[in-house]
């Protein structure tokens, strides 16, 4: 018997498209904490993320309250001699359109907070805001199982994307941060994680400060003909 395809739901698509259009990386937060009940609702939604063989490799470790203040100090401390780098290899290089997009994003950010082009001292200070979680009242560290290698990280990427969309749908601000993965051993020690947990990224989250200048710009997206090829 032929299975009938479910009819499309225009309103559902419109909602998803609107959330994707509205979502942006929040770099300035209000001090107001997010209730545990709302956090659980947020995480429950993202838990529906698809994963390879339904392995669900992500684990989430959240610091808040007094703990996040301690973690800020831990992450901001100068690197120790011989401190290990990220668990997953950093990009070898940004080139071509990837470098152009990366540079355009940085220039938009710097312009929004009044950093002049070429002011390395000011741009370094702004980069360090990553390690203080942009003042957010909460930070979530996403880890994957080492045995799942890169595919565990890929699944975690899908999970992070859904966390960001769910946050947008609930009126929360959030920003995914690869910078927090640059110091994985500190995070393992802070949260008491074993060597089998690899740090994928962090997500600072809370309520967005609408007056913060870093929240006032939006990055563009490439046209379809730059990223899609159809072969019939």
C-alpha positions in Angstrom: 0.0 0.0 0.0 1.4 3.4 -1.0 2.0 5.7 2.0 0.4 9.1 1.7 2.8 12.0 2.3 1.9 14.3 5.1 0.8 17.7 3.8 3.1 20.6 4.2 2.4 23.1 7.0 3.1 26.6 5.8 2.8 28.1 9.3 5.4 25.7 10.7 7.8 26.6 8.0 7.2 30.3 8.4 7.9 29.9 12.2 11.1 28.1 11.6 12.3 30.6 8.9 11.4 33.5 11.2 13.4 31.9 14.1 16.4 31.4 11.8 16.2 34.9 10.5 15.9 36.5 14.0 18.6 34.4 15.7 21.9 36.0 16.3 24.9 35.6 18.5 24.3 37.6 21.8 27.4 39.3 23.1 25.8 41.3 25.9 23.6 39.9 28.7 21.4 41.2 31.5 22.3 39.8 34.9 18.9 38.3 35.4 19.2 34.5 35.7 17.1 32.0 33.7 14.9 29.8 36.0 15.8 26.2 36.2 12.3 25.3 35.0 12.9 27.3 31.8 16.4 25.9 31.3 14.9 22.4 31.6 12.3 23.2 29.0 15.0 24.6 26.7 17.2 21.5 27.0 14.2 19.1 26.6 13.4 20.7 23.3 17.0 20.3 22.0 17.1 16.7 23.3 15.0 15.8 20.3 17.9 16.4 18.0 18.7 13.7 15.4 22.0 11.9 15.8 24.0 9.1 14.1 22.4 5.8 15.1 20.5 7.8 17.8 23.8 7.8 19.8 23.0 11.3 21.4 26.7 11.8 22.2 26.3 15.3 23.8 26.6 16.0 27.5 25.9 19.4 28.9 27.7 20.9 31.9 26.2 24.2 33.1 27.8 26.8 35.5 25.7 29.5 37.1 25.5 31.5 40.2 28.7 31.5 42.3 30.1 28.7 40.1 30.1 30.8 36.9 32.0 33.5 38.7 34.7 31.0 39.7 34.8 29.6 36.2 35.3 33.1 34.7 38.4 33.4 36.8 39.6 30.0 35.8 39.2 30.7 32.1 40.7 34.2 32.2 43.9 33.0 34.0 47.0 33.1 31.8 47.9 29.9 30.0 50.2 27.5 31.9 53.3 26.2 30.3 52.5 23.0 28.5 48.8 23.4 28.8 47.0 21.2 26.3 45.2 22.8 23.4 41.7 22.1 22.0 40.5 18.5 21.8 39.4 18.9 18.1 41.9 20.3 15.6 41.4 24.0 14.9 40.8 25.0 11.2 44.1 24.8 9.3 43.4 28.2 7.8 40.7 30.5 6.6 41.0 31.3 2.9 38.9 32.6 0.0 35.3 33.3 0.8 35.7 31.7 4.3 38.3 34.3 5.2 36.2 37.1 3.7 33.2 36.1 5.7 35.2 35.8 8.9 36.8 39.2 8.4 33.5 40.8 7.6 32.0 39.5 10.8 34.9 40.7 12.9 34.8 44.2 11.3 31.0 44.4 12.0 31.6 43.4 15.6 34.4 45.9 16.1 32.5 48.7 14.5 29.5 48.0 16.8 31.6 48.4 19.9 33.8 51.3 18.6 37.0 49.5 17.9 39.0 51.1 15.2 40.4 48.9 12.4 43.9 47.9 13.4 43.5 48.5 17.1 45.0 45.2 18.3 44.8 46.1 22.0 41.1 46.8 21.9 40.4 43.7 19.7 42.3 41.5 22.1 40.2 42.9 25.0 37.0 42.1 23.0 38.3 38.6 22.3 38.8 38.0 26.0 35.1 38.7 26.5 34.6 35.1 25.3 36.4 33.8 28.4 34.2 35.8 30.7 31.1 34.5 28.8 30.2 38.1 27.7 28.8 38.6 31.2 26.1 35.9 30.8 24.6 34.5 34.0 24.9 30.9 32.6 27.4 29.0 30.5 26.8 25.5 29.0 29.8 23.4 28.0 29.0 20.8 25.4 31.1 17.6 25.3 31.2 14.5 23.2 32.4 10.9 23.8 36.0 10.5 22.6 35.2 7.0 21.2 32.8 8.6 18.6 35.5 10.8 17.2 34.5 13.4 14.7 31.0 12.0 14.1 30.2 12.6 17.8 31.2 16.3 17.3 29.1 16.5 14.1 26.1 15.3 16.1 26.9 17.8 18.9 26.9 20.5 16.2 23.3 19.6 15.3 22.4 19.7 19.0 24.0 23.1 19.4 22.1 24.5 16.4 18.8 23.3 18.0 19.7 24.8 21.4 20.2 28.1 19.6 16.9 27.9 17.8 15.1 26.8 21.0 16.6 29.7 22.9 15.4 32.1 20.3 11.9 30.7 20.5 11.9 31.2 24.2 13.1 34.8 24.3 16.6 33.8 25.4 19.9 35.2 24.1 22.7 32.7 23.4 26.1 32.5 21.7 28.0 29.4 20.6 31.7 29.7 21.5 34.6 27.7 20.1 36.9 29.9 22.1 35.9 28.0 25.3 37.1 24.8 23.7 40.6 26.2 23.5 41.2 25.4 27.2 39.6 22.0 27.6 41.7 20.7 30.5 40.5 23.6 32.7 36.9 22.7 31.9 37.5 19.0 32.6 39.0 19.9 36.0 36.3 22.4 36.9 33.4 20.1 36.1 35.1 16.9 37.2 35.1 15.3 33.7 37.0 12.2 32.6 39.5 12.2 29.7 36.8 10.4 27.6 34.8 13.7 27.4 36.0 15.9 24.6 35.0 19.6 24.7 33.2 20.7 21.5 32.2 24.2 22.4 30.5 26.4 25.0 27.2 28.3 24.9 26.8 31.4 27.0 23.1 32.1 27.6 20.7 34.3 29.5 18.5 37.3 28.7 19.8 39.6 26.0 20.8 43.2 26.9 19.0 45.1 24.0 21.1 48.2 24.8 24.5 46.5 24.4 26.1 47.8 21.2 27.5 44.3 20.3 24.0 43.0 19.9 23.1 45.6 17.2 24.6 44.0 14.1 23.6 41.0 11.9 25.8 39.0 9.6 24.6 38.1 6.1 24.3 34.7 4.6 25.6 33.4 1.2 23.2 33.1 -1.7 22.1 29.6 -2.7 24.1 29.5 -5.9 27.3 29.9 -3.8 26.7 26.8 -1.7 24.2 24.5 -3.6 24.7 22.4 -6.7 21.9 20.4 -8.3 22.7 17.5 -10.7 19.7 16.0 -12.6 
